[in-house]
């Protein structure tokens, strides 16, 4: 009878998560997000592939420590939002996050443990844009308006 020498995936995942949890910069949200992401990423994989997948998933959470470049509470004003990865200010972060840091807005929120209502678009800018969209009556702004409506309801 042959015993599988590789540890079961779940055990490997637990080890990764435990190691990650030991990092000073790991937040509870990070750990929970990693615990959720790992099993999904590992489903149905052979141990070798699973290990590669673990590294990949873990890397998303561990390549950069989630220490914000500026304090979160000071990372936005009415006219600008500051990227917590690099400290640069913008009117909106979405494109910058994708282009410079390879992060989606939700990954960014997870990375820095941001509340859902933490603005990623300068509040004044989104107001002006909603105004403009309304005046122009342009359908292509519908998605941004939805974001704006979302922000508005949380402010
Ligand atoms: Zn940045």
Boltz pocket constraint, residues with backbone or C-beta under 6 A from the ligand:
constraints:
  - pocket:
      binder: B
      contacts: [[A, 83], [A, 84], [A, 85], [A, 86], [A, 87], [A, 88], [A, 96], [A, 100], [A, 101]]
      max_distance: 6.0
